[in-house]
Amino acid sequence: MADFTLNIPTLFGLEGVCAEELRRQGFSNVRAENGRALCDSGPSGIIRANLNLRTGERVLLRVGAYDAPDFDALYDGARALRWEDFIPREGAFPVRCRCIDSKLSSQQRCGAVLRAAVGDRLCAAYGLPRMPESGGEYQLRLTMMKDVAELSIDTSGPSLHKRGYRALSVEAPLRETLAAGMVLLSRYRGKGPFRDPFCGSGTILIEAALIAKNRAPGLSRGYSAQRWSWLPPELWEEERTRAKDMEFDGKYDIFGSDIDATAVQLALENAEKAGVSSLVRFAQADARTFAPQEPEGRVVTNPPYGERLSDKHEVESLYRDFGRAWKKVPPGWSLSLLSSHTEFERTFGKPASKKRKLYNGMLKCDLFMYQ
């Protein structure tokens, strides 16, 4: 099968991080665009991307893109694409649509037109009056953006942030892909102390441990493409073995704390599910008394914002007290702190060395970075 394009949607602000991950995994023609990274790939690359990407939300196999100002154009363009190269005779092809700033704004009708076009193309290719759809699922995704239709097949199934280790969580959890992105942006790769004094259910620390060990985050879950006939089990096993062979052995200084004892217990349980409980330590502690003894290290953390968890004045008081504690931390430490609070630097008591816009779900945030 010839090479094709993979489209990896990301949270806004993580496009470049995801693109760098793709380059490190050996993908070619990697480029970052608004809300996604793209690359060229063969069949094994679908598996590699799903198993290894830390900041991608899912892996889409791009089938085509074209202008579609009306429903006739949407149908004709979809029928002209070579769906039979990917969807076998028995394949099922449900449709999901998203319409943004386009003349074709009805997701339901766009989906029906796409289903009809793909079904007609496949029936003609296989000499069938109707597709049985009795085999594996090939989830079609249509994005209508400013009258341009982009058609893909979802290879992942559930979003890649669902690693499988977080069955339960504290209120307002941090998405795993964002946590991994924060760790990668801090330049932590396993060397030196790593701390999170607002650890909650432990997501940042677990992702840091996976990064330190170079363990593929997707080894413990399944994917839609595992049921595809042209991605045989041997290929999946080959890529899983490759990922495991790239893991590091070592001891790491990764420690998290939270004032909430329930959160700490949950973090311990999540680390156990993730297979990194031997690499991460947890304790109940107040971040306002944070005082590391080591001369250098990294702090990556996600304290309460105020929008969902606490009263704004309480959060500002917390930021102020943590800022006072941070002034006493040895100068070799760096801090990467995520917050949506527009007055964070004022309440913390120090301007950030660097800020990076990120999104926690739909919530616009800044990653405040102090060196």
Secondary structure, DSSP 4 states (H G I P E B T S, - for coil): ---EEEEEEB-TT-HHHHHHHHHHTT-EEEEEETTEEEEEE-HHHHHHHHHH-SSBS--EEEEEEEE-SSHHHHHHHHHTS-GGGTS-TT-B--EEEEEESSS---HHHHHHHHHHHHHHHHHHHHT-SS----S-B-EEEEEEETTEEEEEEESSSS-TT--SS-SS--SSPPPHHHHHHHHHHTT-SS-S-EEETT-TTSHHHHHHHHHHHT--TTTTS--GGGG-TTS-HHHHHHHHHHHHHT-------EEEEES-HHHHHHHHHHHHHHT-TTTEEEEE--GGG----SSEEEEEE----SSSSS-HHHHHHHHHHHHHHHTTS-TEEEEEEEE--TTHHHHHTS--SEEEEEEETTEEEEEEEE-
